[in-house]
Amino acid sequence: MACSSNCPSLSSSAKHPMALTLTRSASLSRMEFDFDAIEEEDSPFPEVRASVSNIDDPDMPAMTIRMWFVGLLLCMTSSAMNVFFNFRSPAPTIVPLALVLLSYPFGKFLAFSLPITMYRIPLPNLPRRWFPATQPAFAPWRLLVNILLPLTYPRALEFSLNPGPWNIKEHVLVFIMANVATGSPYALNAIVVSNKFYNIAIDYWFSLTLVLATQLTGFGLAGLCRRFLVWPASMVWPQNLVACTLLNTLHAEDDDDGIGMYGGTYEPGSKGMSRYKFYVITTAASFVFFFLPGYLFEALSVFSFICWAAPNNVPVNQLFGVSTGLGMSVITFDWTQISWIGSPLMVPWWAEVHVFFGFVLFFWIMTPILYYTNSWDLAYFPISANEPFDRFGNTYNVSRILMTNDTFDAAAYYSYSPLYLPATYAVTYLLAFALSTCVIVHTGLYHGKALINGLRKVRVEADDIHAKLMRNYPEVPDWWYLIAFGVFFALAVVTVEVWHTDVPVWALLLSVMLPVVYVLPSGFIYAMTGQGITINILAQIIPGTLLPGKPLVNMLFKAYSVQTLAAATSFVQDLKLGHYVKVPPRATFIGVYLARLKRALLTSVRAVQMVSTVLAAFIQVGVKEWIFAHVPDICNANQKSQLTCPHNQVFFTASAVWGLIGPTKQFGTGSLYHPHLYAIVVGAVLPVPFFLWQRRYPNSWARYVSTPVIINGVSSIPPATGINYSSWFAVGFVFQYLIRKRNFAWWSKFNYVLSSALDSGTVIAVMVIFFTLQFPRGGSINVNWWGNQVFQATADFNRKPFLPIPPGGVTWTGFPPATDSAGQPLTTAPL
């Protein structure tokens, strides 16, 4: 594949193999490698060799004005749209890879149309006559003169709107901004739940500072992990390989390899198809097609055809259903359902096998056994749901156990009901307890030596070609990251203290210690499998135990802790991508920070960072405010545009379990779910036999087993349902196994492009349908026919439980059957 002018290229200054020179200047000493001499050296990993260029051009511009314009404009639009999608079920997401493809023609157009003129703005300088002609004898005065003397030299600010062709380093910085800026802020969950479910008034400025503090603290933590998660060659980061494949494709001359949409003919004179043409065609096709499952024929999305044949058979609907079932029917034609937990075309095949094995084991085998034997009274409630229930089978009414100051009312709790979890929720909590110890033990066993070497500042692994090339750029000092960590932690302290949230500073310190402990275990798993680890359970148990009965405190603790880890992982991923594409680390550092500062909206650069930070938070919080002010029935189960707030429902359930009622009543001794705690011990033991077996038999099957991936892979349930996993694996099997094995040339050229195209076309279609067909006229523009109604008459759609609620409600210790004044059992919750 030939390279165009903006591809990375090798220098030709040195003539001897592996020649090394030391360049000195007044303030910098650095090692410069002979790039020609190491041209043939490459990564030891075949996946990296196939995706990442092993050459670099250090003179290629990266921090250009047009890069900021393109990146910020696209990220502003997509981040606002993703806030909207966050409230929808099912919902697509504008992924960063889609912005990589969208920004390519944009950047090319700017490179073609902008003037190439170099602009020069003279900067003021001090008059030379103010300073003596000779060095002063007095030492302090001499020092001051030497400091100020450079300010007398003529200087100018030089820049160009068009420094040359749109290049790969500009492009990757757009991706880096998108990677950290397009998602919906996690803190919005706490804001929405407080407003919608607890009726707590949230001040606008509190929302602003909360979003910024939770989004930014993790970056400082991430920078300190580079020697463990960025520099070692074994830290592959699969998502980055997808981005590198696309970037290197777009910025190289597209030779006709004879491979087209339907494969290659390999005949003389045959013509293939460019990746970009393939992207445009498949994006348009997915846009048009989504109108079927998304509006005209919604049964294609909820394709529970077995349930249509037996609409009143509860076990059949629970096993094969799509809305609240376990998804054993497998088939759906809705890309938003298939890609709910991530695109199956991006996750490595071995990781997909791990995830689906865990799903089958825990949700197709263990969950039905627990449910149909009525363990933990599960059979009285739907097998899968996003919300908890009371003992009368109704959605748990949190307002009934709240005091006027929004704290727990124990007397009202015992007169009302304990909180019951649906089956899938109960199993998810069971697995979360196991994961909390499993990932720590797994990291110690499999990565303990690397951690010790890294702490001793010993190279964890020998440098590969990419690490050697990156030595040509000055690294970001650790103290930059330490200062950033301190500044944004201080902002979090200001947030909880100024607005009197009842979150003590010591609790905030505990909340930040959790990501400090888990950032390396999570990073190791993410870097090798593409599956991130969450600390939701621990981030709720700690405040729920230490500060019980305060849901707002619990939500803020969780939001700060969970998002700090997520942001740290995201930033490390960006550092590795910059490492692959040879972007100067300091450009990556600045680029990510400016992107995050505009996360809820956009930012300007440099001098107006603080102003743009305020605007950033305003936009995403503003999008949330607009939706809640103009969309009727928002977050209700029957909302016409499917804006049911699934993520907020899950966040609310967790806040009620851990923050309001508390871990002691829900999982303590004598409680209904006390057996869950034994999973902590099981999780700690689980990795040990596989590790010992691998040590005894290094080439056995045990070396492919990763117990944290098996347990963590199913953590999206709920709000995900069974169909999101079964259909995801089915599509992954076709593309990541069959096509990759039988037609690798087509797979390597088009697989990742197809994934981005399906995301892009679907996202555009969802927006068009909502704003043109669902939002106008109060949602009255409907297509009423069998294809949009057949699934609504099933037990799956109507969430029917396996067993009816007994008279007086489900009983438990301290909660006898409820009776009326005449002593007769009640069938509904007493008022």
N, C-alpha and C positions, 0 to 999 in steps of 0.2 A: 504494500500500500504506500503510494507516494505521498509525501508531505507537502502541504502548501506553505506559504510564507509565514503563516501564523502558527504552525506546529512547533513543538519543542524541537530544537536542533542542537547539535553538538558543536562545541567550540573546536577550533583547529589550531590553537596556539602552540600546543606542546607536541613533541615528536617522539618521545620515548615512552615505553609502556609503563603505566602507573606512575608517571612523573608527578612529583609533588613539589610545590613551591610555597614559600612563606612570604606573604605580602605584608609590609608594615606601613602604617600611616601614623599621623599624630595621635589618633585616638583608637585605633583598631588594629588588631593582629588577627589574621584568619588563614586557614589552610585552604588552598585552591588545588583542586584535582585536575589532572589532564583528562578532559572529558572524552577525547578521541580514544585514549588508551583503554577506557573502561566501557567502550560502546557495546561490546558483546556480553558484558556481565549483566545478569538479570536476577529477578526474584527467585528464590528456591521453590515457590509455590506456583503450580501451573495455572490456577485461577487468576492469580495476580499477573502472571506473564501474559495471559490472554487478554487482559483488560487494561493494563497500565503501561504507559510508555516508559522506557528506561533511559530516556535522554531528556535534556533540559536546555533551555536558552535563558541564562540569567538576566539578559538585557530586555526581555519581553516585558512591556508595561502591564501593570495589574491594577493599581489604584487610580483609575482614570475617571474623569467627570462623567463620561457616558455610561461607565459601569454603574456608578451611583444612581444615575437617572433611570436606567433600565431596571436595575435590581429593586430599587425602592418603589418604583411605580407598580411593578408586577406583584411585589410582596404586599404592598398596601391593599391592592384589590383582592388578592387571594386570601389574606388574613381576615379581611372583613367577611368574605364569603364563607370561610370555614367556621366563623362564629355562628353564622346562620345555620350551616349544616350540623353544627353541634347539637342543635335542638330537634333535629329530624331523625326519624327511624323508619326504614333504613336510610343511611346517609352516606354519600360519597365524600371524599376528601380531596381537596386540591393538593396533590403531593408535589414535593420539590422537583421531582423529575419532569413533571409536566411543565413547570416553569423553565427548566433547562431548554426544553424544545421550543417553548413560546418565545423565549428571549433570544433565540438564535436569529430568526429573521429580523427581529427588532434591532439587534446589535449590528447586523449586516447592513440594514438600511441606514442607520446612523453613520456607519463607517463610509457609506457611499455618498451620503448627502451633506454631512457636516464639513465645514471648511477645515483645511489642513494647516491653516495659519497658526504660527506659534505666537502667542500673546505674551507681552512682557510688561509687567506693572512695576515701575521703580518703587522701592521701599525707602523710607526716610533713613538717613544716617546722621550720626553726630558729627559736627564740624571738627576737623583735625586740629584746629587752632586751640581747642579747649584743653588739649593735652600737651605736656612738656615734650620737647624734642628728644630728651634723654631720659633714661630711667631714673626716677627719684631715689634718693638715698634712704629715705624713711620707708621701712619695710611695709607697714600697712598701706601707706599711700601707693607704693609700688605695686602691691597686689591689686588694689582697686583699679589702677591704670591698666594693668595687664588684662583685667576682666573686661573693662569697658572699651579698650582699644579696638577690638574687632568690630564694634558697632560703628566705627568711622569709615569702614570700607563700603564702597558703592555696592548695593545689592538690589536684586529685582526678583519678583515672583514670576516665573515662567510656566506657562501651561498651554495645552492645545486641546481643543474640543475633539480633535480627531488625530490621535497619535499614530494611526496606521490601521491595518486590518483588525477587525473584531477577533480577538485572540482567545485562546483556551484559558488563560489565567484570569482575564476579565470575566469570562463565562463561569468559571468555577466559583468566583467570589459571589456571583449572582446566586448560584446554587447554595452556597454557604449561608447567605442571608435568608434564602427561602427555607432552608432546613431548620433554622431556629426561629423563624418569624411567621410562618404561615399557619401554624396550629392555633387552636383556641386556647386562651390562657386557662390553666387549671384552676386558678383562684376564682374564675367566674362561677364554678360549681358552688363554692361556698357562698358567693353573693346571691345567686339565684335561689338556692335552697333556703337561705336565711329569709329572703323576701317572700318566696312563694309558699313555702311549707311551714315556716316558723313565724311568719308575719313580723319579722324583725326589720325595722327600718334601717337601711344601710345608706350612709351618707356618700355622696358622689366622690368626695376627695379621699375618703377612706378606701373606696373601691380602687381609685387611681393608685394610691401608694401601695396597697396590697398587691395589685397586679404587678407593679414594678419590682417590689421586693422579692416576691416569689419567683419571678422570671429571671432575675439577674444574679442571685447569690451563688448559684451553682457554678458559674463560670470560673471564679477564682479557684474553687476546689478542683475543677477539671484540669486546669493548667498544671497543677502539681502532680498529675498522674501521667504526664507524657512519657516518662521513662518506662512505665509499665504497659501503657495501652497504645502509644503512638509509635515510638521508635522501634520496638521489636517487629521483625518481619512476620512472625506468627500471628500477630494481631491483624487479621485480614480485613475485617469489617465488610461483610458481603454487600450491604447497601451501597458502599462506596465503589465497589466493582461495577455495579450497574451504572452509576453516574460516570465513572471513568470510561466505560465502554461507549456511552452516548457522546461524551465530550470528545473523545479521540476520533470517533466516527464523524462528528460534525465538523471538526477542524482538520480533517485530512481530505485530500482529493479523493473523490468517490470513484474508484476504478470499477469498471463494469466486470463483476465477477460471475455473471451469468445466473445469479441467484435472484429469483423473483418471488412474488407473493406466494406462489404455490410450490416453491422449491426451485431447484436448478436443473436445467436441461443438459448442461455440460457439453453442448455441441458447439462446433466452430461457428462463430458469428452470432451465437445466441446472446440476447440482451436480458440483463437482470433489471432490478428496481432499486433505486436509492432508498436509504432508510427514511429520509425525510418525506419522499413521495408516499412511502408505505404508511408513515405516520399520518399524513393528511387524509389518505383514503380511509384508514381504519378509524380515525377520529370522527370523520363525517358519518361513517356507517354506524358506529356506536351511538352517536347523537340521534340519528334517525330511529334506530332500533329501540332505544330506551323509551320512546313514546308508547310502545306496546306495554311492557310491564309497569311503566311508571304512570300511565294515565288511561290508555285505551283498553287494555286487557290485563288488569292488575292480577288476575289469577296466575299469570305467568311468573309473577314474583312470588306469590304465596302458592306455589305449585304443589299443594298437598293433595294430589289426585287420589291417593288411597283414602284420605279422610272424606273426600267428596262422595265416595261410594258408600262409606259408613259414617255419616255425619254425627250420629248419636252414640257411637261406640267409643266410650271414654278411653280405654287402654290403647286402642288403635290410634286414636287422635293424639294421645300423649306420646306414643312412640314414633309415629310417622309425621306428626304435625310440623308446621313451619312457624306459626306465630308464637306458640308457647310449648311446642313439642320438642322432641329430641332429634328431629331431622333425619330419621332413618330412610325417608323417601329420597334423599340425596339431591334430587333435581330441582333447580330453579334457573330461570332465564334472566334474572336480575343481577347485573354486575355489582350493584350496591350490596346485595346479599352475599355474593361470592367473595367480595373483597372487604367485607366488614372488619375482619381481623388483619387485613393487609393483603396486598396482591399476591396470589399464589404463584405468579410468574417471577417473583423476585426472591423468595425465600429458598435457600438451598434444599435440595431434595432430601438429604439425610435429616435436616431439621424438620421438614414437613412430616417425615415418617415418625420422628420422635413425638411431635405435637399430636398427630392423629392417633398414635398408639396410646398416648395419655388420654385423649378424648374418648376413645373406645373403652378403655379400661375403666375410667372413672365415671363416664356419663352414659355409656350404652350398656354397661354391665353393673357397676356398683350402684349407680343412682336408681335404676329400676328395682334392684333387689331391696334397697333401703325403703323405697317408696311403697312398693306393693306389699311389703311386710309391715308397713305402718310404723317403721322405726321413727322415733322422735315425733310421732303424730303427723308425719309428712303427708299421708294420704288424704287428710281432710282439706288440703289446700291444693291449688294448681301445682303441677310438677315443675313448672318454670314460670317465674315472674320477676319483675324488677322491684317489687315493693313487699314489705312484710305484712302480716295479717294478725288480726286479733282472734280470740278463741271462738268467735262466732262466724268466722270465715270472711269477714269484711277487711278491707284495707285498714291497716292500723291507724287509728286517729290520734296522732301525736298531741294534738291540742288538748286532749282530755287528761294528759298527765303532765301538763305544763303549768307552772305557777305564773303569776302575773309578771314576775321578773325573768321569765323564760328559763327557769331552772326546774329540776325534777320534783314532782309532787308524789311522794311515796304512797300516801293514803289513797290518792286517786288511782295510782297504778294498781294497787291490790284490789280496789273495788271495780276495776275495769278488766284488764287482761294482761297476761304476759305477751311478749312479742314472739310470733311464730315465723319461721323462715320457710320459704318454698324449698323443694328438694334440691334444685340445682344451686341455690344460694347456700344451703347448708353444706353441700359437698365442696363448694368453692372455698368456704371458710376453713373447712377441714384441710384442704390442700394448702391454703395459705399458711396455716400453722406449721405444716410440714416443711414448706419451702423456706420459712424464716431461718431454720437451722440447717437444712439440707445444703443451701447455697454456701453458707459459711464453711461447713465441713468439706464440701467439694472443693472450694477454693484453696483451703489449707492443704488438702491432699494432693491436688493436681498442680497447684501453682505456688506452693509454699516456698520452694527454693528460689523462684523468680522474685517473690516479694522480699525475701531476705536480701538478695543481691541488690535489688533496686533501692532498698532503704540504706544499704551501705554504699550507694552510688557506684555500684559495679554494674557494668553493662549486662543487662539481662540476657541478651543474645548478641551474636556477632552482627555487625552492620551489613545490611544488604545494599544493593546499588542505590536504592532510593534514599536511605539514610546517608550514604556517602555524598550523593548529589546535594542533599539539603545542607551540608556543611558549608556550602558557598554563601549561605544567608545567615545574618546574625539572628540568634535565637532570642526569644522573649525571656527576660530575666524572671526568676521565680517571684521576686518581690513585686512585680507588676500584678501578678495574680493574687498575692497576699493582700495588697492594698485594695484591689477590687472586691475581694471577699469581705474585708472589713467594712468598706464603705456601704455595701448593699445590706450587710447584716445590720449595720447601724440604722439604715432606712427601715428595716423590719421592726427594730426596737421602737423607733419613732411611731410607726403605724399602730402597734399594739398599746403603746402608752398614751399617746395623744387622744385616741378615740375610746379609751377606757373599755377595752375588750375583755378584761379580767384575765388576760393571758400574762402571767408573770414573766419577767425576763429570764429567769432560770428555766422555765418551760421552753422558751424560745431557744435557749442554748441546747437543751436536750433535743429539740426538733432538728437542729442542724447537725448534731452529733450522729444521728442515724444515717444520713447520706455520707458522712465522713467514713463510717464503718463499712457501708455497703457499696461505695462507689467502685472499688476495685473488683469485688465479686461480680457485681452487675456488669461492669465493663468487660471482664474476661468472657462472660457468657455472651454478651451482645457482640463482641468483636469476632467471635468464632462462629456464632449461629444466627445472628440477626434477631434474636429473641431477648428483649430486655427483661430485667427483674424489677419488680415493684416491692415497696415496703409499706403498702397500705395498712396491713394488719398491725404491724408494730407501731405505725404512726397513729393508730387509733387506740391500741391497748394502753400505751403509756399515758396519754392525757386522760383516757377514760378511767384509769385506775388512780392516778394522782390528783386529778381534778374532776371528780365524778359529777354527773348531773348538769353539765354545762355544754350543750351541743355546739354553741358558737366557738367556744374555746377548743373543742375537739376538732372542728372543721378547720379552724385557722392553723392549728398545730399540724394537722394532716396536710393541708395545702402547702404550707411552707416546707415541710420535710419531703413530701413526695415530689414536688416540683423542683426542689434543689437537686435531688438525685437525677430526675429526668433531664434537667437543663445541663447538668454536668456531663451526662452521657452523650447528649446531643452535641455539646461543644467538643468533646473528645473525638467524636465521629468527624466533625468538621476539621479538626486539627489533622486527623489521619488523611482526610481527603486532600487537604492542602499539602500534606507530605507526599502524597502520590503524584499530584500535578505540579509539585515544586513551586508552590506559591510562597513567597516570603512569610515566615511565621508572624512577623509583626503586622503584616497586612491582614492576615487571617484574624489575629487578635482584634484589631481595630474594626474590621468588617463585621465580625460577629457582634461586637458590642453595639455598634451603631444599628445593626439589624434588630437586636433585642430591645434597644431603647425605643424603637419604633414599632415594637411588636403589636401593640394594640392599634397603632396607626403607623405613621411614618416619621422619619426624622430627616432633618438636614444633616450636614456634616460639621464636624469640628466645633466652631465657636457657638453654634446654636444647639448643642446637644441637649442642654437642660430644657430649652423651650420645646424641642421636638419630643422629648420624653413625655412632657405633659400632654402634647397633642396625640402622642402614640396611645397612651392609656385611654384618652378621651374617645378615640374612634372605636376601639373594640367594645369598651363599656357602652359607648353610644349606640353601637349596632344592637347590643343586647337590650338597651332601653327602648330603642325604636321598635324592635320586634314585640316586646312585652306590652308596648302601648298600643300597637296597631293590629296585632293578630289576636282574634278572639279565641278563647278556650285554650290558650297556650299551656302546654304541659299536661293537658287532660288526655286520657286514654283514647278518646274518640275524636280528637282534633282533626278537622277535615283535611288539612294539608300534611298530616302525619308529623306535626311538630309536637311530639309527645314528650320531649326532653328525657330520653332514656338514660343518658349519663347523669343527669341531675337526679333522676329517680333513684339510681343506684347510690349516688352520693348521699341522698337523704336517708335511705335505708341504713347505710353505714353509720351516719351521724346519730340516728335513733338508737341503733344497737349499742354503739360504743360510747357516744357522748351523752345521751340522755339517760337511758336505762343503765348503761355501764357494763363493763366486762364481768363484774362480780355476780350480778343478777342473771346475766345471760349465759355465762360459761363457768361460773364458780361452783363450788361443791354443792351438790343437791339440785343444781339447775338442769334444765332439759338438755342443754348442749354441752354439759361438762365433759363427756368423752372426747370432744374435739381436742382437748388439751394434750391428750396422749400422742397426738400427731406430731407434737414438737419433738418428742423423743424418737419417734419413728423416723422423722426427717433427718435427725442427726446421725442415725445409724445407716440409713439407706445407701449413701454413696460408698460405704466402707467395703462391703463384699465385692462390688465391681472393681474397686481400686486394687484390692488384694488379688483378685483373680487376674487382673491385667498385669500386675507385677510378677505373678507366677507364670503366666502364659502371655507374653507381650504381643503375640500375633493373633490372639483369639478375638472372638466377637466382642468381648467386654471392652476393648479399647474404643469401640464406636458408641458406647452407651454414655449418655449424659443425663443423670437423674434430675438435675434442676430444670433442664429443658422439658423433660416429660411432664413434670409437675407444673411448671410455670406456663407452659404453652396453652393451657386451657383457662388461664386466669381472666380471660375476657368474658366468661360466662358468670353472671349476667353483666351487661345487657345483651351480649351475643346469645344466640340460641343454637340448637343443634345444627340447623341447616347452614349456618355460617361456617361451621367446621367441616361438615360432610361434603358440601359442594366445593368448598375451598380445596380440600384434599383431592377431590375427583379432578378438578381442573389442573391442580398441581401435578397430579400423576400423568396427565396427558402431556403437559408442556415440559415439566422438569425431569421427567423420566423417559416417556416414550419418544417424544420428538427429539429431545436432547440426545438420546441414545441412537436413534435411527437416522436422524438428519441433523447432525451437529452444525453443519454449515448454515442451514436456515435458522436454527436456534440461536447461534451466536450472533447472527446478523439482525434478526427481527424480534427475538423474544422480549427483550427489555423495551424495545420500541412499542411493541403491541401492548404491553402493560401500561405504559404511559398514555397511549392513545385511548385505551378503554377508560382510563380514569378521566382524561380530558373531555372526551365526548359525553360521558355520562354526567359529569359535573355541569357542563354547559346545558345539557338537556334538562336536568333537575331545576336549574335556575329559570330557564325559559318556561317550563311547565308551571312552576310556582307563580311567577310574576305575570304570566299571561292567561293562565287557565284556572288556577286555584285561589290566588289572592284576590282578584277582582270580584265584585258582586258578593262578597262574603262567602266565597267558596261554593256558590250555587251553580257554577258551570260544570255539570257532571255528565258522564256518559253512563246512563243507567241501563245495564243489560246483564245477562247471565255471567259473562266473563269478569264483571266487576263485583259480583254479588255471591257467587257460588261458595266461596271460601268463608263468607261471613255467617253461614248457617251451620258451621261445624263446631263440635265441642272444643276443638283446638283453638279456634278464633275466640270463642266465648269463655275460655279458661275454666272448663269444668273440672272439678276435683274427682278423685276416684271414689272417695267415701263421703256420704253426707255428714254435715255437722250434727252431732248428737243433741238432743234436747238439753237446754241449759248451757250449751257450749262445751268445748273441749276442756277437760279437767286436768289440773296439775296441782302439785303441792301448794297449798295456800290459796287455791282458786277453785272452790267447790262449784257445782252447777249453779248458774244464776236462776233465781226464781222471782216471780212477781209477788204482790202483796198477799195473794191467796196461797202462796207456796207452790205454784205450778212452774215447771221449767220454762225459761224464756228461750225463744228461737232467734232473737236478735239482741244486740248489745243494749243493756239498760242505759238510760239517759242519766 
